[in-house]
């Protein structure tokens, strides 16, 4: 009898799967894998959008925060032009695969947040799957108004616990009208019509972050030094220093000649801190969020790390053929609102893959998260460097 496979042995993380969904009487195929939003389930908000957004022949549709590309597949045969955009590089790959499965490869897919991703476009319809961060949603609705033709429609969709009601209020405030199109199981679609050429002047528009070039800048004292960090709304902990990251920064085991990988870098705190000591080789930083990549690039430049590499990546897939001496990480364990431990377990597996013999992993986590088994399984060793009331720092060394 084969040995029992432990839950953290995650052999299928990079294997794409196909599922089907009935949308208004049509069967559409969806590409999915661990790490993709709503993997293993159906997102009711995306389904409501696909069922209730209708495009006439000749119309142009833009879907912002497109997730798995379902709406693009649903409208590909009727709209004249469909453009999808998402700041999550894995969502963009899922969308491209979904479109290919439905003979809709002509639909355009872009990486990025809001209008900056798709460029100058005049649309008849802009659909938005509500993101978690309110300011990020405000920017998307603001951008939607700017790119819509007079009489154009904006649709937003999300769950009540994701801010659907506040999103509806923003839509009402900026467009001057909002209509609930559909509801189901705590999810809703709300639409607004662009009735004039000027957006309503409200307090909401006073945020400087509606300009995609504006970053939040923080001068922080961390790990015995001061550094400047730049971030955008929606990036993890974008407007404050995350406690877990700060704790790990105090315990990084970094050496001058280390090749360092900051895996899941956010706006670059750990990479910048490591770069104070590891000066022989450029620091490498990876994140699945394109806004995090932009932020970490700015943070690196602000701190003199002009040769740092910052890339969008599904875990470490962008550097799996390379080797590093130190991987530092505060891995995410949520995909949307849902907990998904397959993602942080893959962080551990990828760290093991890219570490050179003798290389070290430094990881911080909520102290209740069960990462020790996966680390011991791969590295055959583990050390608890810090064990606090909320967070722990774990370290392991790859055998020489």
C-alpha positions in Angstrom: 0.0 0.0 0.0 1.4 3.4 -0.9 2.3 5.8 1.9 -0.4 8.3 2.8 0.0 11.6 1.0 0.2 14.5 3.4 -2.2 17.4 2.8 0.7 19.8 2.2 2.3 17.8 -0.6 0.9 20.1 -3.3 1.8 18.3 -6.6 -1.1 19.8 -8.6 -0.6 23.5 -8.0 0.5 24.4 -11.5 -1.8 22.0 -13.3 -4.5 23.9 -15.1 -8.0 22.4 -15.0 -11.2 23.0 -17.0 -14.7 23.3 -15.5 -18.0 24.2 -17.1 -20.7 26.7 -16.1 -24.2 27.3 -17.5 -24.6 31.0 -18.3 -28.1 32.0 -19.5 -28.6 28.7 -21.3 -25.1 28.5 -22.7 -22.3 26.2 -21.5 -19.0 28.0 -21.1 -15.7 26.4 -20.1 -13.5 28.0 -17.4 -9.8 27.6 -16.9 -8.8 27.3 -13.2 -6.0 26.1 -10.9 -5.1 26.6 -7.3 -4.5 30.3 -6.6 -7.1 31.5 -9.1 -10.0 33.4 -7.6 -12.9 31.1 -6.8 -10.9 28.0 -7.7 -13.0 24.9 -6.9 -16.2 26.9 -6.6 -18.4 29.4 -8.5 -18.2 33.1 -7.9 -21.9 34.2 -7.8 -21.0 37.8 -8.6 -19.1 36.9 -11.8 -21.9 34.6 -12.8 -24.5 37.4 -12.2 -22.5 39.7 -14.4 -22.3 37.1 -17.2 -26.0 36.5 -17.0 -27.2 40.1 -16.8 -24.7 42.2 -18.9 -25.8 42.2 -22.5 -23.9 43.8 -25.4 -25.4 44.6 -28.8 -23.5 44.0 -32.0 -21.1 46.9 -32.6 -20.7 47.7 -28.9 -17.4 47.9 -27.0 -17.1 46.3 -23.6 -14.4 46.7 -21.0 -14.3 44.4 -17.9 -12.0 45.6 -15.1 -10.9 43.2 -12.4 -11.9 40.4 -14.8 -10.9 37.5 -12.6 -11.2 34.3 -14.7 -12.5 35.9 -17.9 -16.1 34.5 -17.7 -17.8 37.7 -18.8 -15.4 38.1 -21.8 -16.2 34.6 -22.9 -20.0 35.3 -22.6 -19.9 38.5 -24.6 -17.2 37.5 -27.2 -19.7 36.5 -29.9 -21.9 39.6 -29.7 -19.9 42.7 -28.8 -17.7 44.2 -31.5 -14.7 44.5 -29.1 -14.1 43.1 -25.6 -11.2 44.2 -23.4 -10.4 42.5 -20.1 -7.9 43.8 -17.5 -6.8 42.6 -14.1 -3.9 43.6 -11.8 -3.4 39.9 -10.8 -1.1 38.2 -13.3 -2.6 34.8 -12.5 -6.1 36.1 -13.2 -4.9 37.4 -16.6 -3.5 34.0 -17.5 -6.7 32.3 -16.3 -8.7 34.7 -18.5 -6.6 34.0 -21.6 -7.0 30.3 -21.1 -10.8 30.6 -20.6 -11.1 32.7 -23.8 -9.1 30.1 -25.7 -11.4 27.3 -24.4 -14.4 29.2 -25.8 -13.0 30.1 -29.2 -12.8 33.7 -28.0 -9.0 34.3 -28.4 -9.8 37.6 -30.2 -10.8 39.2 -26.9 -8.0 41.4 -25.6 -6.5 40.8 -22.1 -4.3 43.2 -20.3 -2.3 43.2 -17.0 -3.0 46.3 -14.8 -5.5 48.3 -12.8 -8.1 50.4 -14.4 -7.9 52.6 -17.4 -4.1 52.6 -17.4 -4.2 48.9 -18.3 -6.4 49.2 -21.4 -5.3 52.7 -22.7 -7.5 55.3 -24.2 -10.8 53.7 -25.2 -14.4 54.8 -25.6 -16.7 52.0 -24.3 -20.4 51.4 -24.4 -20.2 49.1 -21.3 -17.7 48.9 -18.4 -18.2 46.0 -16.0 -16.3 45.8 -12.7 -15.9 42.8 -10.4 -15.6 44.6 -7.0 -12.1 44.4 -5.5 -11.6 44.3 -1.7 -10.0 47.7 -1.3 -12.5 50.6 -1.4 -10.1 53.1 -2.9 -9.2 50.6 -5.6 -12.9 50.3 -6.4 -13.4 54.1 -6.4 -10.6 54.4 -9.0 -12.2 51.7 -11.2 -15.6 53.4 -11.1 -13.9 56.8 -11.7 -12.1 55.3 -14.7 -15.2 53.7 -16.0 -17.0 57.0 -16.1 -14.1 58.5 -18.1 -14.0 55.8 -20.7 -17.8 55.4 -21.2 -19.6 57.1 -24.1 -22.6 59.3 -23.2 -25.4 56.8 -22.5 -22.9 54.1 -21.7 -23.5 51.7 -18.8 -21.4 50.8 -15.8 -22.0 47.5 -14.0 -20.5 46.6 -10.7 -20.8 43.2 -9.0 -19.8 41.8 -5.7 -20.9 40.4 -2.3 -22.3 42.4 0.6 -19.2 41.5 2.7 -17.0 42.7 -0.2 -18.5 46.2 -0.2 -21.2 45.8 -2.7 -23.5 48.3 -0.9 -20.8 50.9 -0.5 -19.9 50.3 -4.2 -23.5 51.0 -5.1 -23.4 54.3 -3.1 -20.2 55.3 -4.9 -21.9 54.5 -8.3 -24.9 56.6 -7.3 -22.6 59.5 -6.1 -20.5 59.6 -9.2 -23.0 58.8 -11.9 -26.0 60.3 -10.3 -28.0 57.1 -10.6 -27.8 53.4 -9.6 -30.1 50.5 -10.2 -29.9 47.1 -8.7 -30.0 44.7 -11.6 -29.9 41.3 -9.8 -29.3 39.8 -6.4 -28.5 36.3 -5.3 -27.2 34.8 -2.0 -25.7 38.1 -0.8 -24.3 39.0 -4.2 -25.6 41.8 -6.4 -25.1 43.6 -9.7 -25.7 47.3 -9.8 -25.7 49.5 -12.9 -25.3 53.2 -13.6 -25.8 55.2 -16.8 -23.6 58.0 -17.9 -26.2 60.7 -18.5 -23.8 63.7 -18.8 -20.3 64.4 -19.8 -19.2 65.5 -16.4 -18.7 63.3 -13.4 -20.4 64.5 -10.2 -18.0 66.6 -8.1 -18.0 64.9 -4.7 -15.7 64.5 -1.8 -14.9 61.0 -3.0 -13.0 62.5 -5.9 -10.6 64.4 -3.6 -8.4 61.3 -3.3 -5.1 61.8 -5.1 -4.9 58.1 -5.7 -7.4 58.3 -8.5 -4.3 59.4 -10.5 -2.5 56.1 -11.3 0.9 57.8 -11.0 0.4 58.8 -7.4 1.9 56.6 -4.7 1.5 56.6 -1.0 5.0 57.3 0.4 6.0 56.3 4.0 9.3 56.9 5.7 9.6 54.0 8.1 12.1 53.0 10.8 12.5 49.3 10.5 15.2 46.7 11.3 17.5 49.3 12.7 17.3 51.7 9.8 15.1 54.1 7.9 13.7 53.5 4.5 11.1 55.1 2.1 8.4 52.8 0.8 5.9 53.5 -2.0 2.5 51.8 -2.4 -0.8 51.9 -4.2 -4.3 51.2 -2.9 -5.1 47.5 -2.9 -1.5 46.3 -2.4 -1.3 44.3 0.9 -1.0 46.6 3.9 -0.5 49.5 1.4 -1.0 52.4 3.9 0.8 51.0 7.0 3.6 48.6 7.9 2.3 45.1 8.4 3.2 43.8 11.9 4.2 40.3 10.6 6.5 41.8 7.9 8.1 44.1 10.5 8.8 41.1 12.7 10.4 39.2 9.9 12.5 42.2 8.9 14.1 42.1 12.4 15.0 38.4 12.0 16.3 38.1 8.4 19.4 36.1 8.2 21.1 38.0 5.3 24.7 38.0 4.3 26.6 40.4 2.0 27.0 38.0 -0.9 23.6 36.5 -0.7 21.4 36.2 -3.8 18.1 37.2 -2.2 14.5 36.5 -3.4 11.7 38.4 -1.7 8.8 36.1 -2.6 5.4 37.8 -2.5 7.1 41.2 -2.1 4.1 43.5 -1.7 5.6 47.0 -1.9 9.1 45.7 -1.2 9.7 46.0 2.5 11.7 42.8 3.0 13.6 43.2 -0.2 14.7 46.7 0.7 15.7 45.7 4.2 17.7 42.7 2.8 19.3 45.0 0.2 21.0 47.0 3.0 23.3 44.0 3.7 23.2 41.9 0.5 25.0 44.3 -1.8 26.9 41.9 -4.1 24.0 40.8 -6.2 20.8 42.5 -7.2 17.7 41.8 -5.0 14.9 39.9 -6.8 11.3 40.7 -5.8 8.2 38.8 -7.1 4.5 39.4 -6.6 1.3 38.3 -8.4 -0.2 41.8 -8.1 1.0 44.2 -10.9 0.3 47.2 -8.5 2.6 45.6 -6.0 5.3 45.2 -8.7 5.0 48.9 -9.6 5.2 49.8 -5.9 8.2 47.6 -5.1 10.0 49.1 -8.1 9.4 52.6 -6.7 10.5 51.5 -3.2 13.7 49.9 -4.5 14.6 53.1 -6.5 13.8 55.3 -3.5 16.3 53.3 -1.4 19.1 53.2 -4.0 18.5 49.6 -5.1 18.5 50.7 -8.7 19.6 47.2 -10.0 16.8 45.3 -8.2 14.6 43.0 -10.4 10.9 43.2 -9.7 8.5 41.0 -11.7 4.9 39.8 -11.7 4.8 36.1 -10.9 2.6 33.2 -9.8 4.6 32.3 -6.7 8.2 31.8 -8.0 7.3 30.7 -11.5 9.2 33.6 -13.1 12.5 32.4 -11.6 12.2 28.6 -11.2 15.3 28.0 -13.3 17.4 30.3 -11.1 19.1 29.8 -7.7 19.1 31.9 -4.6 20.9 31.8 -1.2 18.0 33.4 0.8 14.3 33.4 0.3 12.3 35.8 2.6 8.5 35.7 2.5 5.3 36.6 4.3 3.1 34.4 2.1 -0.6 35.2 1.6 -3.2 32.7 2.7 -6.3 34.3 1.3 -7.5 34.3 -2.3 -10.2 37.0 -2.2 -12.0 36.5 1.1 -11.4 32.7 1.2 -8.6 31.0 3.0 -6.5 28.9 0.6 -3.5 27.2 2.1 -2.4 25.7 -1.2 -0.9 29.1 -2.1 1.4 29.5 1.0 2.3 25.8 0.8 3.4 26.4 -2.8 5.5 29.4 -1.6 7.4 26.9 0.6 7.7 24.4 -2.2 9.0 27.0 -4.6 11.4 28.4 -2.1 12.9 24.9 -1.7 13.1 24.6 -5.5 15.0 27.9 -6.1 17.3 27.7 -3.1 20.9 26.6 -3.8 22.4 23.9 -1.6 22.9 25.6 1.8 20.3 28.3 1.0 18.0 29.5 3.7 14.3 30.1 4.0 13.0 32.9 6.4 9.2 32.9 6.7 6.7 34.7 8.9 3.2 33.5 9.5 0.2 33.8 11.9 1.2 31.4 14.7 -1.9 29.3 14.1 -1.0 28.5 10.5 0.3 24.9 10.1 3.3 25.4 7.9 5.8 23.4 9.9 4.8 20.0 8.3 5.5 21.3 4.8 8.8 22.9 5.8 10.0 19.7 7.6 8.8 17.5 4.7 11.0 19.4 2.2 13.9 20.7 4.1 14.2 18.0 6.8 14.9 20.7 9.3 13.2 23.7 10.9 13.9 26.4 13.5 11.4 28.7 15.2 13.4 31.9 15.3 10.6 33.9 16.8 7.4 32.8 18.6 5.2 35.7 19.5 1.6 36.0 20.7 0.4 36.5 17.1 3.2 35.7 14.7 6.1 33.2 14.3 9.2 33.3 12.2 10.4 30.0 10.8 13.7 29.2 9.3 15.1 26.2 7.4 18.2 25.4 5.4 18.4 23.3 2.2 20.9 20.5 2.6 24.3 21.0 0.9 
